[in-house]
């Protein structure tokens, strides 16, 4: 199973031909893809119309939707934030901390295009899905 972050879905939906989008296209139909409820929210909130939101939500619901919040993940995310901050690294978005913590706790690889996840991979054991250039 592979978790796909909203940073990838947004570029995919906008038709970008970036390495992370090509990697998503390569795993579609060959790997089990998981969409977190947090990513579902991030992607849907960026759409302009209810029609577009319904279409994109139907697309994303073809994949497994998992709840990524909760008490245990919230505590882990806060610990990760403090750990990184002591090393001079500030993760900008709390939602990325929650996603990263969930992936770390569940040992799930993450396909992303977001710099907030890189220190989590370097210092906390987040598994990043490799993206060829």
C-alpha positions in Angstrom: 0.0 0.0 0.0 1.2 3.5 -0.8 -0.2 6.8 0.6 -0.4 9.5 -2.0 -0.3 13.1 -0.6 -2.5 15.9 -1.8 0.6 17.6 -3.3 0.7 14.8 -5.8 -3.1 14.6 -6.4 -3.3 18.3 -7.0 -0.6 18.3 -9.6 -2.1 15.1 -11.2 -5.5 16.7 -11.4 -4.0 19.9 -12.9 -2.3 17.8 -15.6 1.3 18.6 -14.6 3.9 16.3 -16.1 6.2 16.3 -13.1 8.2 13.3 -11.8 5.9 12.7 -8.8 2.9 12.7 -11.1 4.6 10.3 -13.5 5.3 8.1 -10.5 1.6 8.2 -9.5 0.6 7.3 -13.1 3.1 4.4 -13.0 1.6 2.9 -9.8 -2.1 3.4 -10.7 -3.6 0.0 -11.2 -0.5 -1.8 -10.0 -0.3 -0.8 -6.4 -2.9 -0.4 -3.7 -3.3 3.4 -3.1 -4.5 4.9 0.1 -5.9 8.4 0.4 -6.0 9.9 3.9 -9.1 11.9 5.0 -6.8 14.8 5.5 -5.6 14.7 1.9 -9.2 14.3 0.7 -10.0 17.5 2.6 -7.0 19.4 1.2 -7.8 18.4 -2.4 -11.5 19.1 -2.2 -11.2 22.5 -0.5 -9.1 23.8 -3.4 -11.8 23.2 -6.0 -13.9 26.1 -7.3 -17.2 24.4 -7.9 -19.4 21.8 -6.2 -19.6 19.9 -9.5 -15.8 19.7 -9.7 -15.6 18.7 -6.0 -18.1 15.9 -6.6 -16.2 14.6 -9.6 -12.8 14.6 -7.8 -14.3 13.1 -4.7 -15.8 10.3 -6.7 -12.3 9.7 -8.3 -10.5 9.7 -4.9 -13.1 7.4 -3.3 -12.1 4.7 -5.8 -9.1 4.3 -3.5 -9.1 3.4 0.2 -9.9 6.4 2.4 -8.3 6.1 5.9 -8.7 8.3 8.9 -5.4 9.8 9.8 -6.2 11.8 12.9 -6.9 10.6 16.4 -5.4 10.9 19.8 -2.4 8.6 19.2 -1.4 10.3 15.9 -1.9 13.8 17.4 0.5 12.9 20.2 3.0 11.4 17.9 2.8 14.4 15.5 3.5 16.8 18.4 6.5 14.8 19.6 7.8 14.8 16.1 7.4 18.5 15.8 9.3 19.1 19.1 12.0 16.6 18.1 12.6 18.4 14.7 12.4 21.9 16.3 15.2 21.0 18.7 17.2 20.3 15.6 16.4 23.7 14.1 13.8 22.3 11.7 10.2 23.7 11.7 7.5 21.8 9.8 5.2 24.5 8.5 1.9 22.7 8.3 0.3 20.8 11.2 -1.6 18.7 8.7 1.7 17.5 7.2 2.8 16.5 10.7 -0.3 14.5 11.1 0.1 12.8 7.8 3.7 12.1 8.4 3.1 10.7 11.9 0.3 8.4 10.6 2.6 7.1 7.8 5.5 6.6 10.3 3.3 4.8 12.9 1.8 2.5 10.2 5.1 2.0 8.2 3.4 3.2 5.0 5.4 4.7 2.2 4.4 8.2 1.1 4.4 9.6 -2.4 4.6 13.4 -2.1 6.0 16.7 -3.4 6.2 18.6 -0.2 9.3 19.8 1.5 7.7 19.4 5.0 8.0 15.6 4.7 11.7 15.5 3.9 13.0 16.2 7.4 10.5 13.5 8.7 12.1 11.0 6.3 15.7 12.1 7.2 15.2 12.2 11.0 12.1 10.2 11.9 11.9 7.2 9.6 9.2 8.3 7.3 9.3 6.1 4.2 9.3 8.2 1.0 8.3 6.5 -2.3 11.3 7.1 -4.6 10.6 9.4 -7.5 12.9 9.1 -10.5 13.9 12.4 -12.1 
